[in-house]
Amino acid sequence: MEKIKITKSETSKSKPTTDQLEFGRIFTDHMFIMDYSADKGWHEPRIIPYQPLTLDPASIIFHYGQTVFEGLKAYLTPEGKVKLFRPGKNMQRLNRSNDRMCMPAIDETLALEAITTLVSLDKEWVPSAEGTSLYIRPFVIATEPYLGVAPSKNYQFIIILSPVGAYYKEGINPVKIAVENTFVRAVAGGTGEAKTAGNYASSLKAQEMVADKGFAQVLWLDGVEKKYIEEVGSMNVFFKIDGELITPALNGSILEGVTRSSVIDLLKHWDYPVNERRVSMEEVFEAAKHGKLEEAFGSGTAAVISPIGELSWNGESIEVNGGATGPVARKLYTTLTGIQTGKQPDPFNWTIDID
Ligand SMILES: *Cc1c(COP(=O)(O)O)cnc(C)c1O
């Protein structure tokens, strides 16, 4: 494995105060970068001062969107240690996304070392206030200057870090969700299960239209029949119906979340009946009408658990759990954030410490 060369920044930017923290607008002093060419493979892994990129305007990324990304967080423990939550899972998913987009695999051990070395160098940037963290954004871009539609011969793998504020400023809060009947996010056979830019570009329109009506996110239905539930915004989704916890089964168009898989493991550990299966909007609405829809919530790295207080579909609205956070959502949130920040035991060995 090639050694990571480190060039330290001569100056350090001033760090944000807790109230200046939001999501993804401020970046740390350093970044990681590594190049790929067909003849040399991945080479020259290096950490350099955070800086703009210089790219040929014909680079494939700008025209055909050949790119993938990941998202995970580093958390500060009460003892001042820095922890990562299941980063190996993100690196595996990065390579699944790479494969789907005809991009070269990255050595997962090197990718992980790149993250830990970079976070360790910029660890003063991990914020300490409750609910805050250092967001880690690894991504790969196609850099070959070529206007033909073909996989690029050159790539860059880059990692940047951003201190982020608490997702819930006044405690975990249920949101209003609109079920999307016009636009779709992904179809089986498409790129929905890859974390690739195009999926997010195509979701903006629907998100913009519902935001105007006061909804926080859209709930995506399957792209063929528009009957079965897929995801909520950029989160996976869970329902509790008559005691059963249900999340849509992975079907090729759903993104497999690390949080989703951790939620499933915790629910099983607590002996809740949990099933990955197809679930239709009609089933959820029927359950609500019969008083059997007990909870609904999204899961993802950004919010961890995001309770759904209201669902609107075809002009009808249902309230979930009286618009309040349900007990299972709350228990999952407390446990996951407790494990991530080292405030609770980690029975699954999900976290790793960074020196
Ligand atoms: C990233 C993402 C998720 C959540 O994945 P986590 O690994 O839990 O953060 C869910 N859906 C989509 C579309 C995503 O991009």
The ligand as an SDF file (V2000), in Angstrom:
LIG
                    3D

 15 15  0  0  0  0  0  0  0  0999 V2000
  -26.9810    8.2570    1.8420 C   0  0  0  0  0  0  0  0  0  0  0  0
  -28.4050    7.8910    1.6010 C   0  0  0  0  0  0  0  0  0  0  0  0
  -29.1910    7.1890    2.5290 C   0  0  0  0  0  0  0  0  0  0  0  0
  -28.7450    6.9220    3.9370 C   0  0  0  0  0  0  0  0  0  0  0  0
  -27.5850    6.1890    4.0380 O   0  0  0  0  0  0  0  0  0  0  0  0
  -26.7600    6.2080    5.3970 P   0  0  0  0  0  0  0  0  0  0  0  0
  -25.5930    5.3190    5.0730 O   0  0  0  0  0  0  0  0  0  0  0  0
  -27.6300    5.6610    6.4430 O   0  0  0  0  0  0  0  0  0  0  0  0
  -26.3630    7.6170    5.6370 O   0  0  0  0  0  0  0  0  0  0  0  0
  -30.4640    6.7920    2.1560 C   0  0  0  0  0  0  0  0  0  0  0  0
  -30.9620    7.0920    0.9470 N   0  0  0  0  0  0  0  0  0  0  0  0
  -30.2560    7.7940    0.0510 C   0  0  0  0  0  0  0  0  0  0  0  0
  -30.8670    8.0840   -1.2670 C   0  0  0  0  0  0  0  0  0  0  0  0
  -28.9670    8.2120    0.3490 C   0  0  0  0  0  0  0  0  0  0  0  0
  -28.2690    8.9240   -0.5350 O   0  0  0  0  0  0  0  0  0  0  0  0
  1  2  1  0
  2  3  1  0
  2 14  2  0
  3  4  1  0
  3 10  2  0
  4  5  1  0
  5  6  1  0
  6  7  2  0
  6  8  1  0
  6  9  1  0
 10 11  1  0
 11 12  2  0
 12 13  1  0
 12 14  1  0
 14 15  1  0
M  END
$$$$
